[in-house]
Amino acid sequence: MEENFLRNIYYYKNYYLDFFKTLDTDVKRKINWTLKLIATFERVPIKYFRHIKKSSGLFEVRVEVGSNIFRVFCFFDKGQMIVLINGCQKKTQKTPKKEIEMAEKLKKQYFDEKNGK
């Protein structure tokens, strides 16, 4: 069956890929399934993809495998292009502030490089 991609997914440098390499096979499979869902579905359930409140346009890809919860931080560029920047395993109720701060820093770095700053 042919896939109709509504969004393109891009990895900024190796930040996301370095995180991805540390994960076990089941988690990798679930993240890839979730990314495909985000790329191909018009309306993605908030369970899998949501805007991070009080951020500069950051989103998080949300993945649960068993009792483990993982977050992959991303943002949009050029309308339908999603840029994955970093990820973490969530161990508390709230997403760790330092992980969000790192995602904000990487997003700024991405746009600074893109704009030749």
N, C-alpha and C positions, 0 to 999 in steps of 0.2 A: 504494500500500500504506500502511495506517495504521500510525503508529509508536506503540509503547507505551513511554512514558517512565517509567523507574523512579526517576530522579533529576532534579531541577531544577537548572539552572545559572544563577547570578546573578553579575553583575560588581560588585565593590565600587568605587564611584566610577569614575574613569577610568584607574586604574593599569594594568589589563590592556588596556583598549582603546587606550591610548596606545602600549603595547608592540606590540600587534597591528597598528596602523596603519603601523609601521615595516617590516613584513615584506613579502617579495615574494609574488606571487599563489600560487605553488606551496606555500609554507610556510603561508599562510593557509588554503588548501584542506585541507592535511593536518591542521592544528590543528582546524579545524571537523569534519573526519571523525572525529578522535580524540575530540573532545568529544561527538559524537553517539554514538559507541561507548560511552563512559562513561555517558551518560544512558540508554541503552537496553538494555545488557547486564547481566544479573545478576552474572556473574563477568567482571571485566575483567582481561585478561592483564597481569601485572606489567611487561611490556615497555612498556605505555602509561600505567600509573597505579600509583604506589606510595607508601607512607608514607615520609616522610623520617626516618631514624633520629635519635635524640637531639633531636627537635623536640617542640613542644607540640601535636601533632596536625596538623602540616602534611603535605600530600601534594604530589606533583608529577605533572603531565601530561607525558609524555615523547614527543617528536616528533623523528623523523629524516627529513631530506630530503637525499638525496645524502650528502655527507660532513658535513653540518651537523646539529648537535643542538640542540634547543630545549627549554626547561623552562618550564612555566607552574605557578606555585605556587597552592595552594588549600587549603581546609579545609571540613569539614562543619559545617552549622548546621541545627538542627531535623531531625535524622535523615538525610533524603535530599536536602537542599539543599546543593549544592556552591557555594562562594563563591570565584571566581577573583580573585586579588589582584595578582600581578605576574608578569613573565616575563623570561627572558634567553636569550641564545644561549650555549651551553656550549662553552667553548674548551679546557678542561682535563679530565682524567680525573674529578676531583671537582667537584661543583656548588659554585660560588663561595660562600664563607662569608658574604660581605657581602650576597649575594642572599637567602640563607636568613634572615639577621638582619633584612633589610628586610621579608621576608614575615612574620616573627614580629611585627615592629612593626605592620604593617598589620592583622594578625589581632587583636592587642590593641586597636588603635584601633577596629576594626569592633565588637568586643564592648563596649568602653567606650561608644561612641556608642549602640549598641543598648540598653544598660542605663542610659542617661541619666547617665553619669559625665562 
